[in-house]
Amino acid sequence: MYSTSRSNEQEIYYYSFSEIASAPDCLALFRQAEQAELIKCFWQTPDQSLQFLGIGALESYQAVTLDSLKQIKANLASRWQQVANPNTNALQGLLQPAILFGGLAFDESMHEKSVWQELANGYFVVPEILLQITPTASLVHYNVRATHLAQAEEKHQQLKAQFEKLVAASSFAQSSNQQLEPALAAPLNWQYVNEASWLELAEKTIAKLCQQPSPLKKVVLARRLQFEAASLQASSWLANLIAQQPNTYRFFLEGESRIFAGATPERLLKATATHFETASVAGSIRRGTTKKEDQELAEQLLNDPKNTQEHQIVVARIEAQLAAFIEGSLVLGERTILKNQMIQHIYLPLAGKRQQNIDFLSVIAALHPTPALGGEPKELALAWLRQYEGFNRGLYGAPIGWQSILSDEGEFAVGIRSAVVAKEKKSVKGQLFAGCGIVADSKAVEELAETALKFEPMKRSLAIDEPSTSHD
C-alpha cells in the first residue's frame, strides 16, 4: 500500500510548462538547491545522453510496490496536461516533463525500516522543477498542481521565479571548476558490520551450493560498511560521483530524512517506445596500475572459470526472461569488459523490439532481481537470503531510475555501489553496501576481499582519500 503527500486528489489536476534552458550547470544548481534546503533528485546515464535534475517534490510516495507504481502512474496520467509552448514544439520527441523518479524495494516482503526509514519499501517523487539535459537540448519543466489552468499559470510563474533565482545564485558557484572535496566532515569513523558473521554465512552458503544435487546455483550475499561523521555536503558527494565514476549511472534520491545515492554500472531495463534494452554485468576484478597490467587483469577475468560461470548464469536467465517480451529475436551483444575507476566487470548487452501491449513495469517485475543481485533460481535464492542474511536491503540492489507518466518509457538501473545516509543536524550516519555472487567453487575469504574492493568507489566519493577501513 502506498501513501501520497496529498489528500482529496479527485479535485486536483497537474500541468507541465516546458521551456528551453540555456547551458545550465547542474552541479551549481544542485548546490544552491541544497543550501535552500530543497528536496532533490538526480540521474545521469553512463554516456551522458540523458541527465535529470529534480528540485522540489510535487508529490512523493512511500511503500511503493511494482503494482502500486502502475496505479500511481495511471492516476497521475489521467489528470495531467502538458501546456503547449511553440518554442519547444520541435523538441516534442525529447520532452519528458512528467516523470516518477525513485526506487523500488529489493524485496517487497521485507518491512523492517532500519536505516532506511521512508525509503525502506520503495519511494518515488514527482519533481516540481525538472531540468532535462541531452546532447542536443536543455529543457526545464515546471510541474504544478492546480484546480484549473489559471491557477496553474500563476504557480508556474512562481516556480519559474524560484528557478531563475537559483540559476542567478549558481552563476557565482562555478562548480565545474572546483576541486573535489570530501563530502563528509571529520570526525569520521568507519566500521564493517558483523564481518565474522558474514564469513560464516558465506561458508554456509558455499556448503549448500556444493551439496549434490543442489537446486541452488548461485546466491548473492551483501555486506554493509557503516559510518558516522560530523556532517554531509550532498553536492560534494554528487560532484565526486560524477568525477570519479565514469561508465556508470549516477543517481541521487532524497526523502524527508534519508538520501540514497550511488554510481552503478548495471542497467536493469531501458524502455523506449519501440525497444527494450538491458545488460548482463557480473564477475569482477581490480583495475591495473599500468595499461599492460590492466589488460592482463581483464583477460584473466574473461577467462576465469568461476567468473565466467557467474556471468553465464546471469546471461542465461535474462535471455530466457526477456525473450518472452520481445518480438522476433533477442539480440545479444559482444562479451566485453566494462571498466570503472577501481574495478572491471564482464559485460554483455541484450536488446530487442517490444511486443505490443507489453508494459515496461511488467518486464521489470520479471527481471528483478537478476542473478547478479539475488541468485539462481530466483525464488530459492531469495528464500535463502530472507532466512539467513539478517537485514533489509531496502533500495540496495533494487530498481532505481525513472518512468514517464505520459508514456510507457523510462529506465531503471540496479542500485549497487550505493549508500543510504540519515540527514541529521548534529551528526550524519550511513551505510554502504556491496555484494558478491557465491557459487559452488567460491572461497569465502576471496569474496570478502572482493566486497572490500566494491566498497571503495562509494567510500572515496564520500571521503576522497580516506585510509583503509578498520575491521570489527
C-alpha positions as a printed Julia matrix, in Angstrom:
472×3 Matrix{Float64}:
   0.0     0.0     0.0
   1.47    3.34   -0.97
   0.95    6.69    0.69
   0.86   10.06   -1.02
   1.73   13.54    0.08
  -1.76   14.75   -0.92
  -5.34   14.09    0.11
  -8.59   14.78   -1.71
  -6.85   14.08   -5.01
 -10.03   13.94   -7.1
 -10.15   17.74   -7.25
  -6.52   18.14   -8.33
  -5.05   18.36  -11.81
  -1.43   18.53  -12.93
   0.12   20.82  -15.52
   3.57   20.87  -17.16
   5.13   24.02  -18.62
   8.3    23.34  -20.62
  10.92   25.83  -21.76
  14.35   25.72  -23.37
  17.13   26.28  -20.81
  20.49   27.87  -21.65
  23.53   25.73  -20.74
  22.73   25.16  -17.06
  25.38   23.99  -14.61
  23.63   21.11  -12.86
  26.1    20.8   -10.01
  25.97   24.52   -9.24
  22.16   24.4    -9.3
  22.2    21.32   -7.08
  24.41   23.15   -4.58
  22.08   26.13   -4.49
  19.06   23.88   -4.01
  20.91   22.15   -1.16
  21.61   25.48    0.52
  17.92   26.37    0.15
  17.06   23.0     1.8
  15.0    21.85   -1.18
  14.36   18.17   -1.94
  16.49   16.99   -4.88
  16.89   14.03   -7.21
  19.47   13.39   -9.93
  20.01   10.91  -12.76
  22.79   10.66  -15.35
  23.34    7.85  -17.85
  26.84    6.42  -18.39
  27.13    8.01  -21.86
  25.58   11.27  -20.56
  22.89   11.08  -23.25
  20.32   11.97  -20.59
  20.57   13.89  -17.35
  17.79   14.85  -14.95
  17.96   17.24  -12.01
  14.76   17.44  -10.0
  14.18   20.25   -7.47
  11.26   20.17   -5.08
   8.67   17.42   -4.71
   5.28   17.96   -6.3
   4.21   14.56   -4.98
   6.02   11.87   -3.01
   5.03    8.26   -2.42
   6.2     5.78    0.21
   5.89    1.98    0.36
   5.69    1.77   -3.43
   5.44   -1.71   -4.91
   5.53   -2.57   -8.6
   1.74   -2.93   -8.61
   1.1     0.33   -6.79
   3.57    2.16   -9.05
   1.41    1.19  -12.03
  -1.62    2.6   -10.21
   0.19    5.81   -9.24
   1.27    6.37  -12.84
  -2.24    5.74  -14.18
  -3.81    8.11  -11.64
  -1.34   10.88  -12.45
  -1.6    10.4   -16.21
  -5.41   10.67  -16.11
  -5.13   14.17  -14.62
  -2.01   15.52  -16.34
  -1.87   18.16  -19.05
   1.17   19.38  -20.94
   0.67   23.08  -21.69
   1.73   23.87  -25.26
   4.78   26.06  -25.86
   5.61   26.98  -29.51
   9.31   27.29  -28.61
   9.51   23.6   -27.68
   7.32   22.14  -30.43
  10.35   21.0   -32.41
  11.6    19.1   -29.33
   8.44   17.1   -28.62
  10.25   13.8   -29.14
  12.74   14.72  -26.42
  10.32   16.04  -23.82
  10.0    14.1   -20.56
   8.3    16.76  -18.42
   6.37   14.41  -16.16
   8.36   11.6   -14.56
   8.22    9.46  -11.47
  11.75    9.18  -10.09
  12.75    6.79   -7.35
  13.47    3.24   -6.31
  11.64    0.04   -5.52
  12.46   -2.28   -2.63
  14.86   -5.14   -3.26
  12.4    -7.49   -1.55
   8.8    -6.33   -1.13
   8.22   -8.91    1.61
  10.72   -7.21    3.96
   9.24   -4.45    6.12
  11.97   -3.53    8.61
  12.69    0.19    8.16
  16.08    0.12    9.99
  18.41    2.73    8.48
  16.09    3.31    5.51
  13.02    4.86    7.18
  10.74    6.37    4.48
  12.85    4.85    1.69
  12.7     1.31    3.07
   9.9    -0.17    0.97
  10.0     1.83   -2.26
   9.98    5.61   -2.67
   9.14    7.86   -5.64
   8.84   11.59   -6.24
   7.4    13.8    -8.96
   9.75   16.83   -9.19
   8.31   20.33   -9.23
  11.19   21.67  -11.3
  12.77   19.16  -13.67
  15.89   20.04  -15.62
  16.4    17.69  -18.57
  19.71   17.76  -20.44
  20.53   15.85  -23.64
  23.42   16.32  -26.1
  21.17   18.43  -28.34
  18.96   20.38  -25.94
  18.48   21.55  -22.36
  14.93   21.9   -21.11
  13.34   22.98  -17.85
   9.91   21.66  -16.95
   7.73   23.33  -14.33
   5.17   20.92  -12.87
   2.32   22.27  -10.77
  -0.8    21.04   -9.02
  -3.93   23.12   -9.51
  -7.71   23.01   -9.83
  -7.76   24.96  -13.14
  -5.41   26.39  -15.77
  -5.4    29.97  -14.49
  -4.23   28.81  -11.07
  -1.63   26.59  -12.76
  -0.29   29.57  -14.73
   0.15   31.54  -11.52
   2.01   28.68   -9.83
   4.13   28.23  -12.95
   5.32   31.83  -12.69
   6.18   31.35   -9.01
   8.22   28.24   -9.79
   9.94   29.99  -12.68
  10.95   32.88  -10.42
  12.33   30.38   -7.89
  14.34   28.59  -10.57
  15.72   31.83  -12.02
  16.83   32.85   -8.53
  18.69   29.54   -8.16
  20.28   30.0   -11.6
  21.43   33.52  -10.73
  22.96   32.35   -7.45
  24.62   29.35   -9.12
  26.38   31.56  -11.67
  28.83   32.53   -8.92
  29.5    28.93   -7.87
  31.46   27.71  -10.93
  31.08   24.19   -9.56
  32.57   22.52  -12.61
  35.87   24.28  -11.97
  36.09   23.49   -8.29
  38.45   20.87   -6.91
  36.89   17.77   -5.45
  36.4    17.9    -1.71
  35.29   15.35    0.89
  31.53   15.15    1.31
  31.83   14.01    4.94
  33.31   16.27    7.61
  35.58   14.96   10.37
  35.48   13.34   12.82
  34.71   10.36   10.58
  34.56    6.74   11.69
  34.06    3.6     9.54
  33.12    0.13   10.73
  32.27   -3.09    8.92
  29.0    -4.61   10.16
  29.25   -8.18   11.53
  32.19   -9.26    9.36
  32.75  -12.52   11.24
  29.09  -13.45   10.87
  29.22  -12.65    7.17
  32.17  -15.0     6.67
  30.25  -17.76    8.48
  27.25  -17.18    6.2
  29.47  -17.25    3.11
  30.9   -20.62    4.19
  27.4   -21.92    4.94
  26.18  -20.78    1.51
  29.12  -22.4    -0.29
  28.46  -25.65    1.55
  24.81  -25.52    0.49
  25.77  -24.92   -3.16
  28.21  -27.84   -3.07
  25.57  -30.33   -1.94
  24.7   -32.86   -4.62
  22.22  -32.48   -6.06
  21.64  -28.82   -5.14
  18.83  -26.84   -6.82
  20.62  -23.62   -5.78
  23.21  -22.49   -8.33
  24.14  -19.04   -7.03
  23.38  -16.73   -4.09
  24.41  -13.07   -3.9
  25.35  -12.06   -0.37
  25.53   -8.4     0.65
  27.78   -6.72    3.2
  27.47   -3.39    4.99
  30.01   -0.74    5.95
  28.66    1.88    8.36
  30.0     5.33    9.13
  29.39    8.32   11.34
  30.58   11.83   10.52
  30.09   15.4    11.69
  28.14   16.47    8.59
  27.42   15.73    4.92
  27.6    18.08    1.94
  25.44   16.3    -0.61
  26.56   18.49   -3.52
  30.18   17.44   -2.96
  29.1    13.81   -2.83
  27.35   14.12   -6.19
  30.27   16.03   -7.73
  32.64   13.29   -6.6
  30.43   10.53   -8.02
  30.33   12.28  -11.39
  34.07   12.98  -11.48
  35.29    9.66  -10.08
  32.94    7.07  -11.58
  32.9     7.05  -15.4
  30.78    4.47  -17.28
  28.15    4.37  -14.53
  24.64    5.62  -13.8
  24.98    8.4   -11.22
  21.82    8.72   -9.09
  20.62   10.68   -6.07
  17.25   10.2    -4.35
  16.27   12.32   -1.36
  13.41   11.84    1.09
  12.5    13.84    4.15
  15.08   12.15    6.38
  17.17    9.86    4.14
  19.31   10.04    1.0
  20.11    7.1    -1.27
  22.83    7.74   -3.85
  25.42    5.89   -5.87
  27.16    5.12   -9.14
  26.04    1.8   -10.58
  27.46    0.16  -13.71
  24.4    -2.04  -14.22
  21.33   -1.27  -16.33
  18.25   -3.26  -15.39
  15.98   -2.18  -18.24
  15.54    0.73  -20.64
  12.21    1.08  -22.4
  11.82    3.24  -25.49
   8.59    3.43  -27.49
   9.76    0.5   -29.62
  12.53   -1.43  -27.84
  13.72   -2.94  -24.56
  17.44   -2.83  -23.68
  19.27   -4.44  -20.79
  22.72   -5.78  -19.93
  24.42   -8.54  -18.01
  27.13   -7.33  -15.63
  28.79   -9.94  -13.4
  32.23  -11.11  -12.35
  34.79   -8.59  -11.17
  38.48   -7.91  -10.79
  40.53   -4.87   -9.8
  41.99   -2.34  -12.21
  45.7    -2.5   -13.0
  48.25    0.15  -12.08
  49.57    0.21  -15.67
  47.83   -0.17  -19.03
  49.56   -3.52  -19.55
  48.57   -4.86  -16.14
  45.02   -3.59  -16.61
  44.68   -5.5   -19.88
  46.19   -8.64  -18.34
  43.69   -8.48  -15.5
  40.83   -8.01  -17.98
  41.89  -11.1   -19.93
  42.26  -13.02  -16.68
  38.67  -12.08  -15.77
  37.29  -13.08  -19.17
  39.0   -16.48  -18.97
  38.41  -17.22  -15.28
  36.1   -20.27  -14.88
  34.43  -19.06  -11.67
  33.63  -15.58  -13.01
  32.63  -16.97  -16.41
  30.16  -19.31  -14.71
  28.81  -16.47  -12.58
  28.31  -14.25  -15.64
  26.77  -17.01  -17.76
  24.16  -17.71  -15.09
  23.09  -14.05  -15.34
  23.05  -14.03  -19.17
  21.04  -17.23  -19.4
  18.3   -16.03  -17.04
  17.99  -12.55  -18.56
  17.96  -14.01  -22.07
  15.21  -16.5   -21.2
  13.06  -13.95  -19.4
  13.43  -11.01  -21.78
  12.8   -13.21  -24.84
   9.2   -13.66  -23.67
   8.57   -9.92  -24.15
  10.42   -9.46  -27.45
   9.06   -9.56  -30.99
  11.4   -11.65  -33.12
  14.9   -12.49  -31.96
  16.68  -11.1   -28.95
  19.99   -9.52  -29.97
  22.99  -10.35  -27.78
  25.98   -8.05  -28.0
  29.65   -8.86  -27.61
  31.02  -10.19  -24.33
  33.44   -7.46  -23.27
  34.95   -5.77  -20.22
  33.27   -2.8   -18.53
  35.88   -0.64  -16.81
  35.05    1.57  -13.83
  37.54    3.58  -11.81
  38.65    0.81   -9.44
  37.01   -2.34  -10.76
  36.19   -4.08  -14.04
  33.39   -6.49  -14.92
  32.31   -8.88  -17.65
  29.61   -7.09  -19.68
  27.16   -8.19  -22.36
  24.23   -6.08  -23.7
  20.87   -7.54  -24.76
  18.11   -5.8   -26.74
  15.01   -6.45  -28.8
  11.83   -4.98  -30.24
   8.96   -4.69  -27.77
   5.91   -6.84  -28.23
   2.7    -4.87  -28.44
   0.74   -4.46  -25.19
   3.72   -5.38  -23.01
   4.19   -2.7   -20.35
   7.55   -1.56  -19.0
   6.91   -2.36  -15.34
   5.8    -5.93  -16.08
   9.21   -6.62  -17.59
  10.91   -5.02  -14.57
   8.93   -7.41  -12.36
  10.11  -10.38  -14.41
  13.8    -9.38  -14.44
  14.26   -8.19  -10.86
  16.29   -9.35   -9.09
  18.64  -10.68  -11.74
  21.05  -13.47  -10.72
  23.68  -10.73  -10.37
  21.84   -9.4    -7.28
  19.72  -12.24   -5.96
  20.88  -15.58   -7.25
  19.65  -18.52   -9.27
  16.99  -19.85   -9.17
  15.42  -16.55   -8.14
  12.87  -17.71   -5.56
  15.19  -20.22   -3.88
  17.94  -17.6    -3.62
  15.54  -15.02   -2.18
  14.27  -17.57    0.35
  17.88  -18.24    1.44
  18.55  -14.51    1.84
  15.33  -13.96    3.82
  16.26  -16.76    6.18
  19.95  -16.07    6.69
  21.12  -12.6     5.58
  19.6   -10.89    8.59
  18.81   -7.36    7.36
  16.54   -5.46    5.0
  18.42   -4.37    1.85
  15.92   -1.56    1.28
  16.69    0.03   -2.09
  20.14   -1.55   -2.36
  20.33   -3.88   -5.36
  16.83   -2.84   -6.44
  15.46   -0.93   -9.46
  16.4     2.77   -9.29
  15.52    5.26  -12.01
  12.59    6.92  -13.73
   9.38    6.26  -15.59
   7.49    8.7   -17.8
   3.99    9.48  -16.58
   2.69   10.35  -20.06
   4.17    7.39  -21.98
   5.42    3.86  -21.28
   9.11    4.83  -21.44
  11.85    5.07  -18.86
  14.96    3.44  -17.5
  15.93    1.63  -14.32
  19.42    0.71  -13.22
  20.33   -1.64  -10.36
  21.04    0.23   -7.14
  24.52   -1.1    -6.37
  27.71    0.85   -5.49
  25.45    2.85   -3.24
  24.88    4.23    0.24
  21.99    5.37    2.42
  22.55    8.38    4.67
  20.45    9.76    7.52
  20.19   13.55    7.32
  20.91   14.86   10.8
  21.79   18.33   12.05
  24.34   17.32   14.69
  25.87   14.24   13.05
  25.44   12.08    9.98
  25.16    8.29    9.93
  25.01    5.97    6.96
  25.68    2.57    5.45
  27.45    1.49    2.28
  26.53   -1.78    0.58
  28.47   -4.29   -1.51
  27.6    -7.74   -2.76
  29.27  -10.78   -4.28
  28.0   -13.76   -6.2
  28.57  -17.02   -4.34
  28.82  -20.17   -6.47
  29.98  -23.68   -5.57
  33.69  -23.02   -6.15
  33.74  -19.66   -4.34
  36.11  -19.11   -1.44
  34.73  -17.04    1.44
  37.93  -15.1     2.13
  38.27  -14.16   -1.55
  34.66  -12.98   -1.64
  35.34  -10.88    1.45
  38.22   -9.2    -0.39
  36.03   -8.66   -3.47
  33.37   -6.86   -1.46
  36.03   -4.72    0.22
  37.09   -3.59   -3.26
  33.47   -2.84   -4.18
  33.1    -0.56   -1.14
  35.92    1.69   -2.31
  34.12    3.7    -5.05
  31.43    4.88   -2.64
  33.86    5.34    0.21
  36.08    7.58   -1.87
  33.11    9.54   -3.21
  32.25   10.39    0.39
  35.74   10.85    1.81
  38.15   11.26   -1.19
  41.44    9.87    0.17
  40.13    8.07    3.23
  42.62    5.45    4.51
  41.84    1.75    4.82
  38.77    0.74    6.78
  39.17   -0.68   10.29
  37.7    -4.13   10.93
  35.33   -5.01   13.75
